[in-house]
């Protein structure tokens, strides 16, 4: 059985973890935005609009904090 190649190299969970780590390590909006730009190019095409919204939102660090509250971490 042949495995089909995929166009993505990262799952959405991996990409969001990168955003969380960028926020925790650098504590700047620019670090979260830069991580979102890099992650956006590595996830599935269907998931890319989510990362575009994170990049364009007013406060990406607040988005990360709200996400962590949502998953109760």
NORMOTA-V806457 format. One record per residue. N is the residue number from 1. RES is the residue in one small letter. PHI is phi in radians with two decimals (999 if undefined). OMEGA is omega in whole degrees, -180 to 180 (* if undefined). NEAR is the number of other ideal C-beta (glycine too) atoms within 12 Angstrom. Layout:
N:RES:PHI:OMEGA:NEAR ; N:RES:PHI:OMEGA:NEAR
//
This chain:
1:x:999:-177:3 ; 2:x:-1.65:178:4 ; 3:x:-1.50:-180:5 ; 4:x:-1.32:176:6 ; 5:x:-1.23:179:7 ; 6:x:-1.97:-179:12 ; 7:x:-1.60:-179:14 ; 8:x:-2.06:-179:19 ; 9:x:-2.14:-175:14 ; 10:x:-2.52:175:24 ; 11:x:-1.43:179:16 ; 12:x:-1.11:178:25 ; 13:x:-1.09:177:16 ; 14:x:-1.07:-178:20 ; 15:x:-1.15:179:31 ; 16:x:-1.18:175:31 ; 17:x:-1.06:176:22 ; 18:x:-1.07:178:31 ; 19:x:-1.13:179:39 ; 20:x:-1.11:179:30 ; 21:x:-1.13:178:19 ; 22:x:-1.09:178:29 ; 23:x:-1.16:-178:31 ; 24:x:-1.22:-176:19 ; 25:x:-1.39:-172:15 ; 26:x:-1.75:178:20 ; 27:x:0.97:176:16 ; 28:x:-2.35:177:17 ; 29:x:-1.15:-177:23 ; 30:x:-1.11:178:16 ; 31:x:-1.20:179:23 ; 32:x:-1.17:179:35 ; 33:x:-1.12:179:29 ; 34:x:-1.10:178:23 ; 35:x:-1.14:179:35 ; 36:x:-1.17:176:37 ; 37:x:-1.07:-179:24 ; 38:x:-1.18:-178:21 ; 39:x:-1.20:-178:35 ; 40:x:-1.02:-179:29 ; 41:x:-1.36:-175:22 ; 42:x:-1.87:-179:23 ; 43:x:-1.68:179:31 ; 44:x:-1.04:-178:22 ; 45:x:-1.06:-179:16 ; 46:x:-1.15:-176:11 ; 47:x:-1.63:-176:25 ; 48:x:-1.09:178:23 ; 49:x:-1.06:178:16 ; 50:x:-1.09:-179:23 ; 51:x:-1.26:174:33 ; 52:x:-1.13:177:19 ; 53:x:-1.13:178:16 ; 54:x:-1.13:180:37 ; 55:x:-1.09:-175:26 ; 56:x:-1.52:-178:16 ; 57:x:-1.20:-175:21 ; 58:x:-1.14:-177:12 ; 59:x:-2.45:-178:17 ; 60:x:-1.12:177:34 ; 61:x:-1.18:176:27 ; 62:x:-1.15:177:16 ; 63:x:-1.04:-180:29 ; 64:x:-1.09:-180:34 ; 65:x:-1.08:179:19 ; 66:x:-1.16:177:18 ; 67:x:-1.11:179:25 ; 68:x:-1.12:176:19 ; 69:x:-1.18:-179:11 ; 70:x:-1.10:-180:11 ; 71:x:-1.60:175:13 ; 72:x:1.03:176:7 ; 73:x:-1.85:*:13
//
